[in-house]
Amino acid sequence: MADFDQELDASGLNCPLPILRAKKALNGMESGQILRIIATDPGSVKDFEAFAKQTGNNLIESGEENGKYTFLLKKK
């Protein structure tokens, strides 16, 4: 697992809340910093892939373990 600058726990939240929270968190971060997101919504996998494409932020890593989905987003 890569290093990250900030962590966002969006467990228990359904679409689109994890994305909205991530967007807000990224707004307060510097370019090049990495946000780690934890989510429990299976739909968040596709959501974060689409979000990364739309916003130009880099989805470095995504994974799933014990029903928890983790994403590493690098701010553009």
C-alpha positions in Angstrom: 0.0 0.0 0.0 1.4 3.4 -1.0 1.8 6.3 1.3 -1.0 8.8 1.5 -1.5 12.3 2.8 -5.1 12.2 4.0 -7.7 9.5 4.7 -11.4 9.6 4.1 -13.6 7.0 5.7 -16.9 6.8 3.7 -17.9 3.4 5.1 -21.7 3.0 5.3 -22.3 5.8 2.8 -24.0 5.1 -0.5 -23.5 6.7 -3.9 -23.0 9.6 -4.5 -21.8 10.5 -1.0 -18.4 8.8 -1.1 -17.6 10.8 -4.3 -18.9 14.0 -2.9 -16.9 13.6 0.3 -13.8 12.7 -1.8 -14.3 15.8 -4.0 -14.5 18.0 -0.9 -11.4 16.5 0.7 -9.5 16.9 -2.6 -10.4 20.5 -2.8 -8.5 21.2 0.5 -5.4 19.3 -0.7 -2.3 20.3 -2.6 -1.6 19.1 -6.1 0.3 15.8 -6.0 -1.0 14.8 -2.6 -2.7 11.4 -2.2 -6.2 10.8 -0.7 -7.0 7.3 0.6 -10.7 6.6 0.6 -12.4 3.7 2.4 -15.9 2.8 1.2 -18.4 -0.1 1.7 -20.6 0.6 -1.4 -19.8 -1.9 -4.2 -20.9 0.8 -6.7 -18.0 3.0 -5.5 -15.6 1.0 -7.6 -17.1 2.2 -10.9 -17.9 5.6 -9.4 -14.3 6.3 -8.5 -13.0 5.1 -11.9 -15.4 7.5 -13.6 -14.6 10.3 -11.1 -10.9 10.0 -11.8 -11.5 10.1 -15.6 -13.8 13.1 -15.4 -11.7 15.1 -13.0 -8.2 14.2 -14.2 -7.2 13.0 -10.7 -5.1 9.9 -10.9 -6.7 6.7 -9.4 -3.4 5.0 -8.4 -4.8 2.0 -6.7 -8.1 0.4 -5.8 -8.7 -2.8 -3.9 -11.3 -4.8 -1.9 -10.8 -6.6 1.4 -13.5 -8.0 3.7 -16.2 -5.9 2.0 -14.3 -2.7 2.3 -13.1 -0.9 -0.8 -10.0 1.2 -0.7 -8.9 3.8 -3.3 -5.9 6.0 -3.6 -6.5 9.2 -5.6 -3.6 11.5 -6.5 -4.8 15.1 -6.8 -3.9 16.5 -10.2 
